Amino acid sequence: MRHWIRRCRDWAMSDLLHLGRPRPTEQAVHTRYEKAGLTLYGPPVPWNADAVVVEVLARLPPAARQRADFSLRLPGRDPIPADAVRPDDTDGARHRVYFRLPVPPESVTAEVLWKHRLLATVPLMVLPADQFLAGLRVANPTAAVRLGSQAVAAQTFVAAQCRGLTAAAVLRSPTGLAPLADLGVTVTFRPDRGGAEVVVPAPLTGTQLAGKEALLTAAPTKAPRRAGGYTVAWSVGDRELYTQRLTAVTGRRFIDSLRVSDARFVSADKSGKVKVARHPPPAGEAARLGPCFLLASRDPGAAGLLTLQVIAIGTSSGKGPLTLEQQVLVTDGPTAFAPGLLDAGDLAGLTGFELRHRGRVLGVLSVSPVPSAAFNAEGGFKPPPDFAWSNTAEDELTERLGKLMGGSGDGR
């Protein structure tokens, strides 16, 4: 009888009177979630996470280290027992209590209990699917076209030259990309003139899923070889996030879009020093001389391969025309075409250079200075000889007209 009375007295002293009762102190609470084999930290927790892990770090006396004494309570649900209680690696008096639970259907506040007494409250913020999709952004979408051995970002390209197409974009989310492990990312290549569309998956690696932005690429198995419009659409699940327009043109259309924006002379002296100038150097100063044309396409984002020729016109009799030929990639930005230099001895009688493509003259660079008309006393004038008009001559004409009109020579 005395033994039974002593046990009741000890129970009352410990759990009813709270005298000398050991209990957890100095606790800290952390939450994380598991997805696709990854352990990631919130908040928030995606709606499609595999599980939520709540970790309580507390100083536990020996009598308070029983796993069965800890539970996690959610509104309207039965308490969830602790999954494990493990000592902290850095402090033996501190222990980590783990709870593993499914993702709640909505954001709630959970309660961590020890022997049915409240230790801490834990807000569990749940990210719904519509909010995640609304926060996704596609940045820097780019279509790279392979032309020959080169790949160039383009919006307009020559259809017959295309050997491959790759779409790339940066996908960003302020809350992380882990939910994409289930939703998936696809890129759809769709022609405007009928034909079957091609859907290409763009999977993310584990490292990309753990981050908040990732660079993704996708390429169809067949390159678009027909002229016309194409659409590249980026989708997550059933939602289309971004569409990009591409245009495949014929070779003739691309040639018609070209313009020569400027032309310069490239010269090298006997020591090999290279100079670029608007006018050719004085005779005997340069050992080698050649042209440099700047050309571009008027179509935005255009790209195409061209085999261009530079013909040295007005060469000495008995010699055929001096020709320099080279294949070059031309875009909508200034493309410098300088196929090489000619020996000064080969330039006798030379009047200029012509830039050609398949016999079509695209631009002219004149070696001779711009001729002047000779006026007589009666006000008449002798017309100058025939002259190959060029951009350099155009600039000089603008300068002279400016001086005649009393300006500064800049056209004002």
Secondary structure, DSSP 8 states (H G I E B T S, - for coil): -HHHHHHHHHHIIIIIS-SS----EEEEEEEEEEETTEEEE-SSEETT-SEEEEEEEEE--GGG--GGGEEEE-TTS--EE-SEEEE-SS-TTEEEEEEEE---SS-EEEEEEETTEEEEEEEE-EE-HHHHHHH-EEEEEEEEEEETTEEEE-SEEEGGGEEEEEEEEEEE-TT-STTHHHH-EEEEEEESSSS--EEEE----HHHHTSSEEEEEE--SS---SSEEEEEEEEETTEEEEEEEEEEE-HHHHHHTEEEEEEEEEEE-TT--EEEESS---TTT-SEEEEEEEEEESSTTEEEEEEEEEEEES--TTS--EEEEEEEEEESS-EEE----EEGGGGTT--EEEEEETTEEEEEEESS-----EE-TTS-EE--------HHHHHHHHHHHHHHTTS-SS--
